[in-house]
Amino acid sequence: MKHITGILLIAISAASFGTLAIFGRFLYADGLDTFTMLFLRFGCAALLMAIILLMRREKFPRGKILLQLIGMGALGYVGQSFSYLSAIKYASAGLVALLLYLYPMFVFVLSVIVLREKVTWIQTAALALALTGTALTVDPAGGQLLGILFSLSAALIYSVYIIVGTNVMKHVSSVQSSVVIFASAGAVYGILMGVNGVHLPTSNIGWINIVGIVLIATVIPVVTFLAGLERIGPTNAAMLSTLEPVVTVLLAGWIFGEVLKPIVMLGGGLILVAVILLTRGEMRALDKPADKYSIS
């Protein structure tokens, strides 16, 4: 059940991350700027996870693992989000999203080179379907070279984050790692907020959306992703995460009345096929040891 649990955890993570753009849109409309939003997001998430850490009586990470977790937060999360937000200024949202979701391919290559992960035909087919589905889902348009470079940087940084996280999660729990990652990212954005100025929500609805972005779009997806990553590995986790843009598109259509084009629905269908293919492959892999001893 370890692999199936991992698949479910990554699926929950992707669905939760898919709400980030929705909450962000509401918060921008309520007067927040990027740095304040991200400081509140990561700062509040770090405080909540610290309370859970104390309640579970888990130890705070130390030594080399602590430094790696700080790097994942202060460099990985901050670098990825900064590159992504910078790319939006120079390229369309569709093109940026498409290039960002090249990261499963980067993870795939890095896993083979760095982690010596074995490649199966099911993983290769699922990756091809997921990337094709993502391209159709985000409906890309044009952009400047600088926007493309920032987008690729975001994808590459997130890929390295996942590879590093694969090793780190062998030594700490998802709660321990989340506390340090959130606190590190929050500290960096706190400094940037101090320089840029504080812009807090101007209404009660705004604060409700802050709660949403902390719990639904941060704590739940990061904790479940790290827990799932330890169970199914970086390549499978990255491919399953392509569910995120599907969730975002569906929510945008439901909440904001955005029209879902047939090509977008086709893209979402291909991603779902990739997930089903990957899941069936994992289940067959689990059945093989049992078949060895079965009588037929």
N, C-alpha and C positions, 0 to 999 in steps of 0.2 A: 504493500500500500504506500510505501515511501514515494515512489514515482508518481502515482496518481494524486497523492496529497500535494506533491510539489506542483503538478500541473494545475490543480485547483487554486493553489495559493498564487501562482503567477497570473492566472486568469482574473482572480479577484483584484490583484494589484493593477493589472492593465485597465480593468473596468473603473477602478477608483481613480487612477491617474487620468482617465478620460474625462473626469469632471473638472480638472484643473482649469482648463480654458474657460469653462462656463462660470466658475466662481470668479476667475480673474476678470472676466468681462463685466460682471456685476460690480466688482470692487473698483475697477477703473471708473465706472460710471458714478461711483459714490465719492470720488475725489482722491483715491489713493494713488501714489506713484509706485513705480516698480520696487525701489529699494525698501520703502516702508512695508509694502505688502510682503516681500520676501523675508524681511526681518521678523515681522509678526508671525508669518507662516512657520519659519524654522525655530524661532525663539520660543514660541508657545508649544510647539511640538517637542522641543528639547525638555522643557519644564515638565510636560505631561509624562514623557517617557522616563524622566528621572524619578518621578513619583512612583511609577510602576516598577522601576528598578529597585527602589528601596522597599516597596511592598513585597517583592519577590525575594528580597535579601540576596540579590546577585551582586557580585563584586564589580567594581569599576575597572575597565580594561587598563592594562599597564604595559610598559616597555614598548617593544617593537610593534605590537598589535595596536596599541594606543596611537602611535605615530602614523601608522597606516590608515587608521580610521579618521584621524584628523585630516590627513591628506585627501581621503575620499570626500570629506565634507567641505573643507576650505578650498581645495583645488578642484576636485571632481564636480561636485554639485554647483559650486560657484562658477567655475569655468564653463560648464555646460550651459547653465542658465544665462550667463552673460553673453556667450557666443550666440545663443538662440535669440535672445532679445535684440542683440545688435544686428543679426541677420534680417530681422523683420523690417529694419529701417531701409535696407537696400534691396530687398527682394520680396516677392509676393508671399503671403502666408502659405499658399499651396506649395510653392517651390521649396520653401524652407522646410515644411513638414516632410516633403518627399525626400529631401537630402538628409534630414535628420534620421529618417527611418531606413537609411542605408546602414545604420549601426548593427543590425543583425548580421549583415554580411561581414562587417569588420570584426565582430565578435567571433563569427565562424572561422575566419582566417587566423585571428590571434589565438583562438583555442587550439587549433591544429599546430601552430608554430610554437606557442609558449607552453601550453598545458599538455601537448601531445595527445589531444583528444581524438578518438577514432571517429571517422566520418562514415555514416550510413547513407544508403540511397534514399531512405525515407526522410532523413534530415535535409539532404540536398533538394529533393522534390518539394518539401514543405517550405524551405527557404525561398525557392524560386516562386512558388505560389504566393507566399506572404509578401514578397517584394513587389510582385506584379499587382497584387490586390491593393497594396499601399499606394502605389503610383496612381491607380484608378480612383482610389478613395479621396485623395487630397486634391485632385483636379489641378495640377500644377500650371503656373503661368511663368512669365519671364522675370528677370532680375539682373542686377549689376554683378560684376565679378566679385566685388567685395562681399556682397550678400551670400554668394555661393561659397566663398572661402570660409566665412563665419559659420555657415550651415554645416559644412564638412568638418570644421573644427569641433562643433558641438557633437556631431555623431562620433568622431574619433575619441573625444574626451570621455563620452559616456561608455564607449566600448572598453576603454582602459579601466574605467571605474568598475565595470562588471567583472573584468578579468581579475583585477586586484581583489574585489569583493569575494570572488570564488575561493581564494586562498584564506582570506581573513575569516570568513564564516565557518571555517573548520575549527576555529579556536575560541569563538565567542558566540553568544546567543544573539538573536535578532534584536532583542531589547537592549543588550549591552552596546551593540554596534550602532543602533539608531540614536541612542543618547548622545554619543560622541559626534556622529555625523551631523545631526541636527544642530547641536551646540556650536560646532565649528563653522557650519554654513551661516548660522544665525549671527555669530560674532563678526564675520566678515561683512555681512549685509548691515549689521548694526553700525559699523564704522562708516560704511558708504552712506547710510541714512543720515548719520550725524553730519557728514560733509554736505550732503544734498538738501537736508532739511526734512522735518517730520511732517507727514501728511496723513492724519488718521481718518477713519471713517466718519462721515458727517451725519449718519442716521443709525437707528437701531437695526435696520435691515442690513446695513453695512457690517455691523459687528456680528450679526448672525452668519453672514457670509464668511467672515473671518473664522468663526468656529467651524464652518463647513470646509474651508480650504485647509485648516489645520488637521481636522479629524479625517474627513473623507478623502481629501486630495493629497495628504502628506503622511500622517501616521499609519493609516491602514495600508496604503499601497507600498510604502517603503518597508514596513515590517514584514508584510506578506511576500514582497519580492525577495528580500534577503533570506527569509526562511525557505522560500521555494528554490532560490538559487543554490542553496546548499544541498537540496534534494535531487535536482534534475540537471544541474550543470549550466554553464553560461550560454552555450549555443541554443539549447532548447528554451531557456528562459527568455533570451532575446527574441526568438521567433514568436513565442507565445505573446510577448508584449506588443506585437503588431495589432492586437485586438484594440489597443488604446484609441487610435484614430477612428475606428469604427464606432466606438462608444461616443466619442466626441461629436462625430457627425450626426449620429442618431439623436443625441441630446439637443444639439443645436437646432435640428429640425423640429423637435418636439417643443422646446421652450421658446425659441426665437422665431419659429415658423419658417425656417430656411428650407427651401425646396430641395428634396433629395433627387438628384439626377439619376437616370437608369445606370449610367456608367459608374456612379459612386456605389450604388447598390450592388452592382456586379463585383466591384473591388472588395466590398465587405464580404460578399459571398466567397470569394477566393481565399480571403484570410481565414474565414471560418472553416473552409475545406482543409486548409493547411493545418489548422489546430486539430481538427478531427483526425487527419492523417498522422500527425505527430503523436497524438494520444493513443491511437490504435497501435502504432509502432512500439510505444512504451509498454502497452499491455501485452503485446505478443512477446516482447523481450522478457517480461516477467513470467510468462507461461512456459518458456523454454525449459527451465530447470525442472519443472513439474512433469513435462512431457518425457523427460529423460527416464523417469522412474515409473511412468504409467504403463499399464498393461492394456494392449489393444489387439 
